[in-house]
Amino acid sequence: MLDGLGSVNWSRLTHALGEASDVPEMIRALASRDEDERDRALDGLAGNIWHQGKIYESTAVAVPFLVELLTLPEVRDKAGILNLLANIAKGDSPEWGGPVRRAVEAGAMTYLGLLFHDDRSVRTFAAYLLGRCPGRAAEIVPVLAPRVSAEADASTRAAALLTLGDLGAIASEGQGGEAAAAVECLGPSAPPVVRLAAAIVLGKSAGGSGGEPSPEVVDAIIEAIVPAWDDFEDLPWCGGDVALDAISALSGHPREQLHVLLDLLDDPSEGPRAGALFALEALCRERRSVRPAAAVALGARLALGEPGERSEIAAALARLGPAAAGVAGSLADALEDDDRSVRVEAAVALARLRDPRAVPALIDVLLQGGRSFPRIAEALGLLGAEASAAVPPLVGILRRDPPADRTAAHNRPILVAMALGRIGEAARPFVPVLLDLAGDLPHTVRAVAIALGQIGGLEALAAIPHLEAWLEDADPVARVHAARALWRLQKRPGPVLPVLMDALRPEAPFRDVAAEALGEMGPAAARAVPALRECLDDRSPLGRRTRLEAARALWRIAGDVDGMRPVLIEYLDDQGPLAVTAAVTLGEMAENAREALPALRAAAAEDLLPPCPQAEDFVIQDEALRAALAEAIRRIEGDG
């Protein structure tokens, strides 16, 4: 057994953790009779030769020995080894990806033999691994396809169908024996997990060929998904959410995807409803067009279910931001909910709609205290002057004992300062409090300087000596924010222009903040034009925002339309704040930005968005972009 294992010089090979000399012992341990020892070995190999999706030279050398273990009757955890090999086959490495995948595919005949193993989990994982061997599809499909009907276990039948889909063997709903077998499995007589698998592979094959999923596919997903939920969730194909996997079969057809998810939201079972909510949010990040209907559906369910579920729905509406405007009434009703968490989420959602009905609820939560303070402070800031009544409670927070958590204690004064700044005029009587708050911590000084510039008024003039002192602060970012605040309060370029120009040096951090402040000064910052033009050459990843802010500043300072318009148009391809800034600036140019209209219209017309991270504020940022694009188009076209 494993005779060649000792002949490999493993110490000359490497894996994620360094020298690979521990690999042979782990491989041998996979044949142990001791379950704990086998588990430790599998975990170890999953952490070194396949580490967070990465593969190595030692991986390619180890694969044949893993395949050999699958041929030995005494090896008990074959399912685990098959799963490890499947993960390895999907591993990433520019240098070793090819050799590793070829080594995995070399074992295809062994995996085919395991389709007939006594243990159904071995049969299932064998099918899963075969789907990762596309180079051997011509040999795999003739053996695998008959298992769709011959296999006794429903989950393993589903595995066979999913593997045929992975290998591209099911070309369309009406062609080939494999496709016919899948179509036959769509019927209500098929076990639910088989029916769901058939619908998924047929839906994906239709989408891959540019067609539409048939009504039978959509109906099968709707009817089978709940009864198949637990069985499908146990299959290795499941990415963690059955609903998300199901609607992936309908990719390119948001109406059908929405139909499936809204039906699932009404299911009596909590698990499918939670899965549908998760998938619905993912769909909203991907497709702009589904957001209004999704918001209406969630708003209608906001008063239903247990408190935890109501809270999750309110939180989902908060993450939709402006797209939830159609259900503001339902959110306002939820402010009277018996459950505190529901009230908090509903209030935050309304604040993101700039709806002043959120203010009393936010103040109530603020007075109660708790870990939700950062979100409450942010929400009050979003409401601006509408949240004036919250100023005394916000200041009162500073008189409480600091939180036990050091990070929370550090952030509290920063969050208060930021909220007071955005609320504005109503915070003017508390300027002395802000000055006492600043202390000598860089991030607090920055936040207070920003707030002073936003609050303004005669009361803020008392802060000028402090701001002037901060122009020489050790923190370069605090210097920039102090300069910007002084400009807002005094409109005198003399004291602030040298500070902001110094912050444009190539080695300076946060050059974008300085460029933004200079743009706000307009023609008074004319001396900075040469330095800003140099910023346009910053092509580093961290320099993207610097380049954009420099372009905006050059337009505002020097009126450079022809030079800056192409730079701004380039940023419309971004998602999020950079694209918003570009669109707003093009709107400021009005008719001078007419050449940007095709790009603005194309960006506004997009429905399908690029893949994005599961970010809390992605939809909110995208809705801000949509609004900025629409406003820019309106201004350029001269409508009002």
GIGI-V825187 format. One record per backbone hydrogen bond with DSSP energy under -0.5 kcal/mol. NH is the residue of the N-H (numbers start at 1). CO is the residue of the C=O. E is the energy in kcal/mol with one decimal. If there is no record, write none. Layout:
nh=NH co=CO e=E
nh=NH co=CO e=E
This chain:
nh=5 co=2 e=-1.5
nh=6 co=3 e=-0.6
nh=7 co=4 e=-0.8
nh=8 co=5 e=-0.9
nh=10 co=8 e=-1.8
nh=12 co=9 e=-1.7
nh=13 co=10 e=-1.5
nh=15 co=18 e=-2.8
nh=16 co=48 e=-2.1
nh=18 co=15 e=-1.7
nh=20 co=10 e=-0.8
nh=20 co=13 e=-2.4
nh=23 co=20 e=-1.7
nh=26 co=22 e=-1.4
nh=27 co=23 e=-2.5
nh=28 co=24 e=-2.4
nh=29 co=25 e=-2.0
nh=30 co=26 e=-0.9
nh=30 co=27 e=-0.8
nh=31 co=28 e=-1.8
nh=32 co=29 e=-1.7
nh=35 co=33 e=-0.6
nh=38 co=34 e=-2.2
nh=39 co=35 e=-2.7
nh=40 co=36 e=-2.5
nh=41 co=37 e=-2.1
nh=42 co=38 e=-2.6
nh=43 co=39 e=-2.6
nh=44 co=40 e=-2.5
nh=45 co=41 e=-2.6
nh=46 co=42 e=-2.3
nh=47 co=43 e=-0.6
nh=47 co=44 e=-0.9
nh=48 co=44 e=-0.7
nh=48 co=45 e=-0.6
nh=49 co=45 e=-0.8
nh=50 co=45 e=-1.5
nh=51 co=54 e=-2.0
nh=52 co=50 e=-0.6
nh=54 co=51 e=-1.9
nh=55 co=92 e=-1.6
nh=56 co=49 e=-0.6
nh=58 co=14 e=-1.3
nh=59 co=56 e=-0.5
nh=60 co=56 e=-1.4
nh=61 co=57 e=-1.5
nh=62 co=58 e=-2.1
nh=63 co=59 e=-2.0
nh=64 co=60 e=-0.6
nh=65 co=62 e=-0.8
nh=66 co=62 e=-1.7
nh=67 co=63 e=-2.5
nh=68 co=64 e=-2.1
nh=69 co=65 e=-1.8
nh=70 co=66 e=-1.1
nh=70 co=67 e=-0.5
nh=71 co=67 e=-0.5
nh=71 co=68 e=-1.5
nh=72 co=69 e=-1.3
nh=73 co=71 e=-0.5
nh=75 co=72 e=-1.3
nh=78 co=76 e=-1.0
nh=81 co=77 e=-1.6
nh=82 co=78 e=-2.7
nh=83 co=79 e=-2.3
nh=84 co=80 e=-2.2
nh=85 co=81 e=-2.5
nh=86 co=82 e=-2.2
nh=87 co=83 e=-2.3
nh=88 co=84 e=-2.6
nh=89 co=85 e=-2.4
nh=90 co=86 e=-1.0
nh=90 co=87 e=-0.5
nh=91 co=88 e=-1.8
nh=92 co=53 e=-3.0
nh=97 co=93 e=-2.0
nh=100 co=96 e=-2.3
nh=101 co=97 e=-2.3
nh=102 co=98 e=-2.4
nh=103 co=99 e=-2.0
nh=104 co=100 e=-2.3
nh=105 co=101 e=-2.7
nh=106 co=102 e=-1.5
nh=107 co=104 e=-1.6
nh=108 co=105 e=-1.9
nh=110 co=107 e=-0.6
nh=111 co=107 e=-1.9
nh=112 co=108 e=-2.4
nh=113 co=109 e=-1.8
nh=114 co=110 e=-1.3
nh=115 co=112 e=-1.4
nh=116 co=113 e=-1.4
nh=117 co=114 e=-1.4
nh=120 co=118 e=-0.5
nh=123 co=119 e=-1.9
nh=124 co=120 e=-2.5
nh=125 co=121 e=-2.5
nh=126 co=122 e=-2.2
nh=127 co=123 e=-2.0
nh=128 co=124 e=-2.1
nh=129 co=125 e=-2.4
nh=130 co=126 e=-2.3
nh=131 co=127 e=-1.5
nh=132 co=129 e=-1.9
nh=133 co=130 e=-1.7
nh=136 co=133 e=-2.0
nh=137 co=134 e=-1.6
nh=139 co=136 e=-1.2
nh=140 co=136 e=-2.0
nh=141 co=137 e=-2.6
nh=143 co=139 e=-0.5
nh=143 co=140 e=-0.9
nh=144 co=140 e=-2.7
nh=145 co=141 e=-2.9
nh=147 co=144 e=-1.7
nh=148 co=144 e=-0.5
nh=148 co=145 e=-1.6
nh=149 co=146 e=-0.9
nh=150 co=146 e=-2.3
nh=151 co=147 e=-2.1
nh=157 co=153 e=-2.0
nh=158 co=154 e=-2.4
nh=159 co=155 e=-2.0
nh=160 co=156 e=-2.2
nh=161 co=157 e=-2.1
nh=162 co=158 e=-2.6
nh=163 co=159 e=-2.3
nh=164 co=160 e=-2.2
nh=165 co=161 e=-2.1
nh=166 co=162 e=-2.3
nh=167 co=163 e=-2.2
nh=168 co=165 e=-1.4
nh=169 co=164 e=-2.5
nh=170 co=164 e=-0.7
nh=171 co=169 e=-1.0
nh=172 co=175 e=-0.5
nh=175 co=172 e=-0.9
nh=179 co=175 e=-0.6
nh=180 co=176 e=-2.2
nh=181 co=177 e=-2.3
nh=182 co=178 e=-1.9
nh=183 co=179 e=-2.6
nh=184 co=180 e=-2.2
nh=185 co=181 e=-1.2
nh=186 co=183 e=-1.5
nh=187 co=184 e=-1.0
nh=190 co=187 e=-1.7
nh=194 co=191 e=-0.6
nh=195 co=191 e=-2.8
nh=196 co=192 e=-2.8
nh=197 co=193 e=-2.1
nh=198 co=194 e=-2.7
nh=199 co=195 e=-2.3
nh=200 co=196 e=-2.3
nh=201 co=197 e=-2.5
nh=202 co=198 e=-2.4
nh=203 co=199 e=-2.5
nh=204 co=200 e=-2.4
nh=205 co=201 e=-2.1
nh=206 co=202 e=-2.1
nh=207 co=203 e=-2.3
nh=208 co=204 e=-2.7
nh=209 co=205 e=-1.2
nh=210 co=207 e=-1.5
nh=211 co=206 e=-2.8
nh=217 co=214 e=-0.5
nh=218 co=214 e=-1.8
nh=219 co=215 e=-2.9
nh=220 co=216 e=-2.3
nh=221 co=217 e=-2.1
nh=222 co=218 e=-2.4
nh=223 co=219 e=-2.8
nh=224 co=220 e=-2.4
nh=225 co=221 e=-2.1
nh=228 co=224 e=-2.1
nh=229 co=225 e=-0.5
nh=229 co=226 e=-1.3
nh=232 co=228 e=-3.1
nh=233 co=229 e=-2.4
nh=234 co=230 e=-1.1
nh=235 co=232 e=-1.3
nh=238 co=235 e=-1.5
nh=245 co=241 e=-2.0
nh=246 co=242 e=-2.5
nh=247 co=243 e=-2.4
nh=248 co=244 e=-1.2
nh=249 co=245 e=-0.6
nh=249 co=246 e=-1.2
nh=250 co=247 e=-1.5
nh=251 co=248 e=-1.2
nh=253 co=250 e=-1.9
nh=257 co=253 e=-2.2
nh=258 co=254 e=-2.8
nh=259 co=255 e=-2.1
nh=260 co=256 e=-2.2
nh=261 co=257 e=-2.1
nh=262 co=258 e=-2.9
nh=263 co=259 e=-1.8
nh=264 co=260 e=-1.8
nh=265 co=261 e=-1.9
nh=266 co=262 e=-0.6
nh=266 co=263 e=-0.9
nh=267 co=264 e=-1.8
nh=273 co=269 e=-1.5
nh=274 co=270 e=-2.7
nh=275 co=271 e=-2.5
nh=276 co=272 e=-2.6
nh=277 co=273 e=-2.2
nh=278 co=274 e=-2.2
nh=279 co=275 e=-2.5
nh=280 co=276 e=-2.6
nh=281 co=277 e=-2.1
nh=282 co=278 e=-1.8
nh=283 co=279 e=-2.4
nh=284 co=280 e=-2.1
nh=285 co=281 e=-1.7
nh=286 co=282 e=-1.2
nh=287 co=283 e=-3.0
nh=288 co=607 e=-1.9
nh=290 co=287 e=-0.6
nh=291 co=288 e=-1.4
nh=294 co=290 e=-2.5
nh=295 co=291 e=-2.8
nh=296 co=292 e=-2.3
nh=297 co=293 e=-2.4
nh=298 co=294 e=-2.4
nh=299 co=295 e=-2.9
nh=300 co=296 e=-2.0
nh=301 co=297 e=-0.7
nh=301 co=298 e=-0.8
nh=302 co=299 e=-1.0
nh=304 co=301 e=-1.5
nh=310 co=306 e=-2.5
nh=311 co=307 e=-2.7
nh=312 co=308 e=-1.9
nh=313 co=309 e=-2.1
nh=314 co=310 e=-2.4
nh=315 co=311 e=-2.5
nh=316 co=312 e=-2.2
nh=317 co=313 e=-2.2
nh=318 co=314 e=-2.0
nh=319 co=315 e=-1.9
nh=320 co=316 e=-0.8
nh=320 co=317 e=-0.5
nh=321 co=317 e=-0.6
nh=321 co=318 e=-1.0
nh=323 co=320 e=-2.0
nh=324 co=321 e=-2.4
nh=325 co=322 e=-1.8
nh=327 co=324 e=-1.9
nh=328 co=325 e=-1.5
nh=331 co=327 e=-2.1
nh=332 co=328 e=-2.4
nh=333 co=329 e=-2.1
nh=334 co=330 e=-1.7
nh=335 co=331 e=-0.6
nh=335 co=332 e=-1.0
nh=336 co=333 e=-1.8
nh=337 co=334 e=-1.7
nh=343 co=339 e=-1.9
nh=344 co=340 e=-2.6
nh=345 co=341 e=-2.3
nh=346 co=342 e=-2.6
nh=347 co=343 e=-2.4
nh=348 co=344 e=-2.5
nh=349 co=345 e=-2.4
nh=350 co=346 e=-2.3
nh=351 co=347 e=-2.4
nh=352 co=348 e=-2.1
nh=353 co=349 e=-0.6
nh=353 co=350 e=-0.9
nh=354 co=351 e=-1.8
nh=355 co=350 e=-2.5
nh=356 co=354 e=-0.6
nh=358 co=355 e=-1.9
nh=359 co=356 e=-1.7
nh=361 co=357 e=-0.5
nh=362 co=358 e=-2.5
nh=363 co=359 e=-2.6
nh=364 co=360 e=-2.4
nh=365 co=361 e=-2.1
nh=366 co=362 e=-2.4
nh=367 co=363 e=-2.5
nh=368 co=364 e=-1.4
nh=369 co=365 e=-1.2
nh=373 co=370 e=-1.2
nh=374 co=371 e=-0.5
nh=375 co=372 e=-0.6
nh=376 co=372 e=-2.1
nh=377 co=373 e=-3.0
nh=378 co=374 e=-1.9
nh=379 co=375 e=-2.4
nh=380 co=376 e=-2.5
nh=381 co=377 e=-2.0
nh=382 co=378 e=-1.9
nh=383 co=379 e=-1.2
nh=384 co=381 e=-1.2
nh=386 co=383 e=-1.7
nh=387 co=384 e=-2.2
nh=388 co=385 e=-1.6
nh=390 co=387 e=-2.2
nh=391 co=388 e=-1.9
nh=394 co=390 e=-2.3
nh=395 co=391 e=-2.5
nh=396 co=392 e=-2.5
nh=397 co=393 e=-1.4
nh=398 co=394 e=-0.6
nh=398 co=395 e=-1.2
nh=399 co=396 e=-1.4
nh=400 co=396 e=-0.5
nh=400 co=397 e=-1.3
nh=409 co=405 e=-2.4
nh=410 co=406 e=-2.3
nh=411 co=407 e=-2.3
nh=412 co=408 e=-1.8
nh=413 co=409 e=-0.6
nh=414 co=410 e=-0.6
nh=415 co=411 e=-2.8
nh=416 co=412 e=-2.3
nh=417 co=413 e=-2.4
nh=418 co=414 e=-2.4
nh=419 co=415 e=-2.3
nh=420 co=416 e=-2.7
nh=421 co=417 e=-2.3
nh=422 co=418 e=-1.8
nh=423 co=419 e=-2.0
nh=424 co=420 e=-2.2
nh=427 co=424 e=-2.6
nh=428 co=425 e=-2.0
nh=430 co=427 e=-1.8
nh=431 co=428 e=-1.8
nh=434 co=430 e=-2.0
nh=435 co=431 e=-2.3
nh=436 co=432 e=-2.3
nh=437 co=433 e=-1.9
nh=438 co=434 e=-1.5
nh=439 co=435 e=-0.7
nh=441 co=438 e=-0.8
nh=444 co=441 e=-0.5
nh=445 co=441 e=-2.5
nh=446 co=442 e=-2.5
nh=447 co=443 e=-2.1
nh=448 co=444 e=-2.6
nh=449 co=445 e=-2.6
nh=450 co=446 e=-2.5
nh=451 co=447 e=-2.3
nh=452 co=448 e=-2.6
nh=453 co=449 e=-1.8
nh=454 co=450 e=-1.5
nh=455 co=451 e=-2.6
nh=456 co=452 e=-2.1
nh=460 co=456 e=-0.6
nh=460 co=457 e=-0.6
nh=461 co=457 e=-0.7
nh=461 co=458 e=-0.9
nh=462 co=458 e=-0.6
nh=462 co=459 e=-1.0
nh=463 co=460 e=-1.9
nh=464 co=461 e=-1.8
nh=467 co=463 e=-2.5
nh=468 co=464 e=-2.9
nh=469 co=465 e=-2.0
nh=470 co=466 e=-2.2
nh=471 co=467 e=-0.9
nh=471 co=468 e=-0.5
nh=472 co=469 e=-1.6
nh=473 co=470 e=-1.9
nh=476 co=474 e=-0.7
nh=479 co=475 e=-1.8
nh=480 co=476 e=-1.6
nh=481 co=477 e=-2.4
nh=482 co=478 e=-2.4
nh=483 co=479 e=-2.3
nh=484 co=480 e=-2.3
nh=485 co=481 e=-2.2
nh=486 co=482 e=-2.4
nh=487 co=483 e=-2.2
nh=488 co=484 e=-2.1
nh=489 co=485 e=-2.0
nh=490 co=486 e=-2.9
nh=491 co=486 e=-0.6
nh=491 co=487 e=-2.1
nh=493 co=491 e=-0.6
nh=496 co=492 e=-0.6
nh=497 co=493 e=-2.9
nh=498 co=494 e=-0.6
nh=500 co=496 e=-2.2
nh=501 co=497 e=-2.6
nh=502 co=498 e=-2.1
nh=503 co=499 e=-1.4
nh=504 co=501 e=-1.4
nh=505 co=502 e=-1.4
nh=508 co=505 e=-2.1
nh=513 co=510 e=-0.7
nh=514 co=510 e=-1.2
nh=515 co=511 e=-2.5
nh=516 co=512 e=-2.3
nh=517 co=513 e=-2.1
nh=518 co=514 e=-2.4
nh=519 co=515 e=-2.2
nh=520 co=516 e=-1.5
nh=521 co=517 e=-1.0
nh=521 co=518 e=-0.6
nh=522 co=518 e=-0.7
nh=522 co=519 e=-0.8
nh=524 co=521 e=-1.3
nh=525 co=522 e=-2.5
nh=526 co=523 e=-1.6
nh=528 co=525 e=-2.1
nh=529 co=526 e=-1.7
nh=532 co=528 e=-2.4
nh=533 co=529 e=-2.3
nh=534 co=530 e=-1.6
nh=535 co=531 e=-1.2
nh=536 co=532 e=-0.8
nh=536 co=533 e=-0.7
nh=537 co=534 e=-1.6
nh=538 co=535 e=-1.9
nh=539 co=537 e=-1.1
nh=543 co=540 e=-1.1
nh=544 co=541 e=-1.0
nh=547 co=543 e=-2.7
nh=548 co=544 e=-1.9
nh=549 co=545 e=-2.8
nh=550 co=546 e=-2.4
nh=551 co=547 e=-2.0
nh=552 co=548 e=-2.4
nh=553 co=549 e=-2.5
nh=554 co=550 e=-2.5
nh=555 co=551 e=-1.8
nh=556 co=552 e=-2.2
nh=557 co=553 e=-3.0
nh=558 co=554 e=-1.9
nh=559 co=555 e=-1.3
nh=560 co=554 e=-1.3
nh=561 co=559 e=-1.5
nh=564 co=560 e=-0.8
nh=565 co=561 e=-2.7
nh=566 co=562 e=-0.6
nh=568 co=564 e=-2.4
nh=569 co=565 e=-2.5
nh=570 co=566 e=-1.8
nh=571 co=567 e=-0.9
nh=571 co=568 e=-0.7
nh=572 co=569 e=-1.5
nh=573 co=570 e=-1.0
nh=574 co=571 e=-1.6
nh=580 co=576 e=-1.9
nh=581 co=577 e=-2.6
nh=582 co=578 e=-2.2
nh=583 co=579 e=-2.6
nh=584 co=580 e=-2.8
nh=585 co=581 e=-2.3
nh=586 co=582 e=-2.3
nh=587 co=583 e=-2.1
nh=588 co=584 e=-1.8
nh=589 co=585 e=-1.5
nh=590 co=586 e=-0.6
nh=590 co=587 e=-0.9
nh=592 co=589 e=-2.1
nh=593 co=590 e=-2.5
nh=594 co=591 e=-1.4
nh=596 co=593 e=-2.3
nh=597 co=594 e=-1.7
nh=600 co=596 e=-2.6
nh=601 co=597 e=-3.1
nh=602 co=598 e=-2.3
nh=603 co=599 e=-2.3
nh=604 co=600 e=-2.3
nh=605 co=601 e=-1.9
nh=606 co=602 e=-0.7
nh=606 co=603 e=-0.6
nh=609 co=286 e=-2.8
nh=609 co=607 e=-0.6
nh=615 co=613 e=-2.5
nh=618 co=615 e=-1.1
nh=621 co=617 e=-2.7
nh=622 co=618 e=-2.4
nh=623 co=619 e=-2.8
nh=624 co=620 e=-2.0
nh=625 co=621 e=-2.0
nh=626 co=622 e=-2.5
nh=627 co=623 e=-2.2
nh=628 co=624 e=-2.3
nh=629 co=625 e=-2.9
nh=630 co=626 e=-2.3
nh=631 co=627 e=-2.4
nh=632 co=628 e=-2.4
nh=633 co=629 e=-2.4
nh=634 co=630 e=-2.2
nh=635 co=631 e=-2.4
nh=636 co=632 e=-2.6
nh=637 co=633 e=-2.4
nh=638 co=634 e=-0.5
nh=638 co=635 e=-0.5
nh=639 co=634 e=-2.4
nh=640 co=638 e=-1.4
